[in-house]
Amino acid sequence: MTREPSARGCALITGASRGIGAAAASELGGAGWPVAVHFRTDPELAEGVAATIRDRGGTAATFQADLTAPGAAVELLDAVEDGLGPISVLVNNAGVTADGLSMRLSDEDWDRVVETNLGAAFRLTRRAVLPMVRARFGRVINIASVVGLRANPGQANYAASKAGLIAFTRTVAVEVASRGVTVNAVAPGLIETEMTRELGSGVADAIPARRIGTPEEVAACIGFLASPGASYVTGATLSVDGGMAA
């Protein structure tokens, strides 16, 4: 018999104050998970996401952390466990960009992007997976990108971080598969977020589907990977990109 999600623990989504993270928080909250809404600099936006989940009858709370700071990953997970209980679903969504041609990227821009997008996901997963293994249930979902699968000039740092996240996903998935813990990646393409609003309308012409995707479409895939129906899916990278990676 499948237990209700809330009986297992809670879901932590990093970078959940807006965009894909906010949509994922709403999706998992609607599926019955108590949701930890992580944010770095936008407490009002994060509280808005949590309030919407609570208004719909769910449970949600906000948690602040700069995931590039030493010890921040452990402190965040400790705070979430104290506030909402064991973490059964971890969605590593927090990410940044600092674009530029590779020969002009500064060490700072390289380090900040790789540290945020890949290093933080590693540290959060390292700490979160051990209790999942002991409980013999867990879901880790890493938000990668289509640029981790195909080239995108001007994003060498971002592409390296996302390609590394995909390889990290596969490796950890194999390490914990026998313990009831799944580890998967979702690789969005062009999605309607603040970062893509500045792009011209003609950008959709390069997408086989001829349109930009929505955060809710990505969140639906995250919801599936967190669900009992995805218990035999692990080490996979699910492209949500309108055919770009193809």
C-alpha atoms as one frame of an Amber mdcrd trajectory, in Angstrom:
protein
   0.000   0.000   0.000   1.338   3.418  -0.965   1.586   5.890   1.905   0.469
   9.466   1.545   3.313  11.862   0.667   2.994  13.752   3.951   3.615  10.506
   5.868   7.040  10.215   4.284   8.362  13.687   4.911   8.580  16.982   3.086
   9.844  18.394  -0.193  12.594  21.018  -0.380  12.835  23.114  -3.531  15.817
  25.435  -3.800  15.426  28.720  -5.620  11.665  28.457  -5.218  10.665  32.105
  -4.994  10.000  32.426  -8.732   9.973  30.695 -12.113  10.458  26.951 -12.313
  11.137  26.686  -8.584   7.876  28.395  -7.644   5.934  26.233 -10.092   7.574
  23.098  -8.669   6.669  24.148  -5.138   3.044  24.609  -6.191   3.009  21.268
  -8.008   4.420  19.308  -5.077   2.261  21.174  -2.568  -0.783  20.226  -4.607
   0.346  16.588  -4.511   0.264  16.617  -0.721   3.889  17.283   0.154   4.689
  19.776   2.897   6.925  22.190   1.000  10.078  24.011   2.054  10.368  27.098
  -0.158  14.029  28.103  -0.269  15.114  31.590  -1.295  18.306  33.623  -1.226
  17.270  37.275  -1.569  13.477  37.486  -2.123  11.618  36.818   1.144   8.387
  38.461  -0.042   8.229  36.422  -3.239   9.029  33.224  -1.346   6.339  33.938
   1.231   3.883  34.537  -1.600   4.627  31.069  -2.984   4.232  29.498   0.457
   1.027  31.439   1.160  -0.536  30.217  -2.087   0.168  26.609  -1.089  -1.321
  27.180   2.367  -4.386  28.894   0.891  -5.036  25.707  -1.086  -4.940  23.589
   2.065  -1.298  22.582   1.939   1.647  23.076   4.267   4.560  25.333   3.362
   7.266  27.421   4.988  10.096  29.598   3.710  13.813  29.151   4.393  16.624
  31.557   3.523  20.154  30.492   2.597  23.021  31.586   0.377  24.002  28.152
  -0.874  27.487  29.293  -1.905  28.375  30.091   1.711  30.389  27.513   3.693
  28.111  25.255   5.703  24.932  26.753   4.237  23.667  23.479   2.746  23.839
  21.634   6.060  22.295  24.566   7.943  19.419  24.768   5.459  18.647  21.061
   5.638  18.816  21.106   9.437  16.361  24.024   9.530  13.945  22.326   7.136
  14.015  19.084   9.119  13.366  20.987  12.349  10.469  22.871  10.773   8.790
  20.358   8.480  10.288  16.952   9.203  12.457  14.579   7.166  13.261  15.610
   3.600  11.943  12.972   1.214  12.105  15.047  -1.976  14.987  17.361  -2.836
  14.684  19.529  -5.943  18.017  21.175  -6.733  16.730  24.106  -8.755  18.731
  27.137  -7.573  20.937  28.486 -10.332  22.578  31.568 -11.791  24.032  32.677
 -15.112  26.949  34.941 -16.000  27.194  34.761 -19.763  30.135  35.624 -21.971
  32.413  34.077 -24.556  34.708  31.546 -22.937  37.902  33.480 -23.683  36.439
  36.491 -21.857  34.898  34.815 -18.835  36.460  35.884 -15.572  37.470  33.410
 -12.878  34.782  34.984 -10.692  32.012  34.372 -13.243  33.162  30.803 -13.775
  33.406  30.001 -10.076  30.099  31.642  -9.112  28.085  29.773 -11.740  29.710
  26.376 -11.191  29.590  26.747  -7.410  25.907  27.704  -7.358  24.603  25.355
 -10.028  26.725  22.285  -9.331  28.576  22.671  -6.046  25.472  23.527  -4.030
  23.547  20.622  -5.558  26.381  18.279  -4.579  26.484  19.459  -0.974  22.706
  19.383  -0.549  22.454  15.916  -2.083  25.347  14.564  -0.006  23.599  15.610
   3.193  20.034  14.734   2.131  20.645  11.285   0.662  21.860   9.584   3.840
  18.510   9.901   5.682  16.722   8.868   2.465  18.852   5.725   2.266  18.081
   4.890   5.894  14.357   5.434   5.259  14.589   3.426   2.012  12.693   6.149
   0.196  13.735   9.379  -1.440  13.611  11.484  -4.563  16.387  13.783  -5.746
  15.518  15.852  -8.815  18.213  18.030 -10.322  17.221  20.865 -12.639  19.747
  20.777 -15.474  19.314  22.479 -18.867  19.210  21.814 -22.570  22.621  23.535
 -22.735  24.025  20.634 -20.740  23.120  18.470 -23.738  23.958  20.774 -26.655
  26.222  23.753 -27.259  25.126  27.318 -26.625  27.852  29.883 -27.397  28.410
  32.368 -24.593  27.462  29.976 -21.799  30.546  27.827 -21.252  30.308  28.144
 -17.465  26.557  27.482 -17.353  26.800  24.574 -19.801  29.662  23.000 -17.865
  27.709  23.251 -14.608  24.581  21.692 -16.122  26.443  18.939 -17.962  28.233
  18.177 -14.709  24.887  18.053 -12.932  23.635  15.458 -15.419  26.721  13.280
 -14.912  26.406  13.728 -11.142  22.769  12.639 -11.360  23.635   9.393 -13.135
  26.408   8.497 -10.730  24.468   9.107  -7.523  21.456   7.292  -9.000  23.512
   4.128  -9.419  24.971   4.458  -5.928  21.593   4.563  -4.147  19.239   2.707
  -6.511  19.076  -0.428  -4.355  17.883   1.627  -1.375  14.631   2.924  -2.819
  16.070   6.350  -3.649  15.787   7.703  -7.173  17.931  10.473  -8.629  16.908
  12.105 -11.886  17.452  15.289 -13.847  15.068  17.531 -15.734  16.595  19.525
 -18.588  14.400  22.499 -19.521  14.848  24.389 -22.756  13.603  27.944 -23.235
  11.036  28.546 -20.510   9.010  31.692 -19.761  10.984  33.223 -16.901  12.503
  36.597 -16.114  15.701  35.553 -17.878  13.928  34.746 -21.161  11.563  37.728
 -21.263  14.356  39.874 -22.644  14.793  37.591 -25.653  13.128  38.592 -28.893
   9.941  36.918 -30.112  11.860  35.303 -32.965  13.716  33.016 -30.559  10.837
  30.513 -30.762  11.659  29.929 -34.425  14.670  27.852 -33.342  12.464  25.522
 -31.282  10.841  22.593 -33.118   7.633  23.155 -31.102   7.693  26.817 -32.241
   6.998  28.167 -28.779   8.620  28.807 -25.421   7.638  26.456 -22.609   6.063
  27.348 -19.269   7.318  26.746 -15.732   4.207  24.674 -15.106   5.175  22.253
 -17.883   8.541  21.699 -16.231   6.897  21.395 -12.816   4.578  18.671 -14.108
   7.636  16.576 -14.965   9.124  17.251 -11.543   5.853  16.142  -9.991   5.951
  12.907 -11.964   9.516  12.122 -10.905   8.531  12.699  -7.258   5.488  10.450
  -7.543   5.095   6.726  -6.789   4.594   6.195 -10.519   8.253   7.075 -11.125
   9.686   4.583  -8.632  11.467   2.651 -11.422  12.856   5.758 -13.122  16.360
   6.658 -11.968  19.510   8.048 -13.536  17.401   9.589 -16.304  17.478  13.055
 -17.827  14.048  14.205 -18.924  14.222  16.915 -21.596  11.437  19.504 -21.438
  12.476  21.649 -24.367  10.013  21.439 -27.237  12.452  19.260 -29.183  15.586
  21.426 -28.920  17.853  18.614 -27.715  16.632  16.384 -30.534
